[in-house]
């Protein structure tokens, strides 16, 4: 694959974290300084461990939920748009802060619907494992049309989120996004969002694998792991919302 072709692949992703970070790399890097698949997997494991540790803190101290959410958002924006080379420092802090946020959010849902937390965790990692198997076996192939379809879906969802956010300042919002709206249309919308988020995982797998094959710089292991965490956190939150709607019926 030519360098130009590789850059085109790396520049077209539904995950916003992957729209930057794969633009510049050197094919002359020493082997020890190149990204590897094992390295990205190991760093993903570290971020997951930090996220779970943060979740335990957020579960026990839910007051930290919103400050942690703001810190996580800032760290994500800095990592994506400013300091991808520093992902080894920002990604662990992001995982920890988002874990605290997720712990607090999960406690809120658990207080409303007993047992929803373990269901959401199980479904999230079940989807992750299933899609990884399908990707590695070739059952799901991230073709260009697949990527464009997922990118369009993510764009539409982002617009929906932003409209709901703006409407919230006027004392309203999009009712279909409410976690207590158990209508079939609302459940269908959440199911569609979960499907799009799941498809983003496939693209994440593909970009990490391609990045390792192309010999991107070593710091991209952290950046790739961070990007995968962004999708996993989004998927988990949407699964929580979907389950709460189903339980509200």
N, C-alpha and C positions, 0 to 999 in steps of 0.2 A: 504493500500500500504506500502510495506516495505521501510526502509530507503534506502537500496541499489537500489531498483526499482525507488524510487523518484529521487535519485541522477542521475541515468541513464537518466531519463526524462529531468531533469534540465540541464544536460550537453550536450544535443543534440538539438541545436536550430540554425535556419538560421540567427538570429539576433546576430551579434558578441558580443553585450553587454550581451547577456544571456549565452554565452559560459563560462563566469566566473561570480561568484557571488552566485551560488546556490550550491556550493560544501560543505560548512560547515554550519551546523545549529544544534541547540540543541532542542531536543524534550522536554526538561525540562524547557524551558523558561517560565517565568510567562506570563499569558495571556496579561497583559498590555504591554509586551515587544515583542509581536509577530506581524508579518505583517498581515494586514487585507485588504480585497478587497476594502472596503470603503476608507481606508486610501490611498491606491494606486490610486484610482479614484480621490480623492481630490487633491492629489499631482500632478497628471497629469493635472488637471485643473489649478493649480498654474503655472506649467511650460508652459502651453498653453498661459496663460495670459501674462507671461513674454516674451514669444516668439512674441506675437502680439505687445507688447510694444516696443520690440527691432526692430520689422519690421517697426514701425512708425518712429523710429530714422533712420534706414537705408534708408527708402524711402526719407526722407528729407535731409539726409547727406550721399549720396552714396559713398563718399570717404572713409567711415569707413568700407565698405563692405569687402575688402580683409584682413585688420587687424583683423576684427571680425571673419572671416573664419578661420584664423590661430589660434586665441585664442580658438575658439570652437573646432577645431581639437585636440589641446593640451589637453583641458579639457576632451574631450571624451576619449582620450587614457589614461589619468591619472585615470579617473573614472573606466574604464573597467579593466585596467591591474594593477593598483597600489592602489587605495583608494576607493573601492566600499563602504567601511564603512563610508566614508566622502561624499557620494552622496548627502546628505542633503545640503552640501555647494557647491559642484561642479556642480550638476545638474541645479540649478537655474541660475548659471553663464553661463553654457552651453546654456540653453534655450535663455537667453538674447542675448548672442553673436551670436548665430545662427539666432536669429530673426533679428538682425541688418544685417547679411549677406543676409538673404532671402529678406529683404526689398530692399536692393540694387539690388539684382539679379532680383527681380520682376519689379523694375522700368525700368531696361534695356529691359526686355521683353515687358513691357507695352509701352515703346517708339517705339518699332518695330511693335507691334500688339495691337492696342487699344482694351481694354476690356478683354485681356487675363488673367489679374490678378484675377478678380472676377470669371472667369470661372474655373481657376485652384484651387482656394480656395473652390469653391462650389463642384467641383468634388472630391477633397481630403476628405472633411468632409462627402460628400455623400457616398463615398466608405467606410470610417471609420464606419459610422452609419449602413450602409447596412450589412457589414461583422460582426459587433457586434451583430446585430439582428439574422443573420444566425447562428452565433456561439452559442448564448444563446438558440436558438430554436432547435439546433441540426442538422440543415440542412448541416452544414459544420463541419466535425469532424477531428481534427488533429491526424490522425492515424500515425503509424510509417512510413508507405510508403509515406504518405503525407509529413511528416517532411523531409525524405530523399530526396524526389523530390525537395522540396523548397530549401533545403541546397545545392543540386547540382546546381540548378539554380542560387543561389546567388554566389556560387563559380565560375561558368562560367562567370557571369556578372563582378565579381571582376577582373578576368583575362583580360576580354575585356577592362575594365577601365584602368588597369595597362599598357596594350600594347599601348593603345591610348595615355596615359600619356607619356610613353617613346618615342613614335614616335613624340610627339609634340616638343621634344628637337631638332629634326632634321628637323623642319619646316613643318611637316605634322601630320596627325592624321587619325583616322578611320572616313572616311567621313560619314558613316552611323550614327554616333553619333552626327553629326553636327545639331544644332537646326534649320538650314535653309535648310536642305536637305529634300525636300518634296517628294522623291521617295517612291513608295509603299513598297519597301524593308526596307527603313529606318523607315518609319512609323510602319511597322510590327515589327521591332526590338524594337522600343520604346514601342509599345503596349505590347509586351512580357515582357519587363522589368517592366512596370507598373503592370502587372498581378503578377509577382513574388514578387514585393514589397507589393502588396495587400495581397498575401498569407502569407507574413511575419507577417502582423498584426494579422492574425488568431493564429499563433504560439505565438505571444506576449500575446494575450488574455489568451491563454491556460497556459502559464508559470506563468503569474501573478496570475491566479486563483489557480493553483496548489501550488504556493508558499504560498498563504494565507491559503490554506487547510493544508499544512504541517507545518505551524507555524514558518516560517522563521523569523529571527530577524527583528525588527521594521525598521531598516534603509533600508531594502530591499523594502519598499514602495517607497522610493525616487529612488532607483536603478531601480525598475520595471517601474516607471513613466519615468525615463530618457531613458530607453531602448525603450519604446514605442515612445518617441519623436524622437529617432534616425530613426526609421522606417518611421514615419510620415513625417519628413523632407526630407528623401530620396524619398518617394512617391510623395510629392509635387513638388520637383525639376524635377522628371521624367515626371510628368503630364505637367508641364510647357514646357518641351522639346517636348513632344508629340503634344501638342496643337500648338506650334510654327511650327512644321513640317507640320501639317495639314493646318495651315493658309498660309504656304509658297507655297502651290500647286496652 
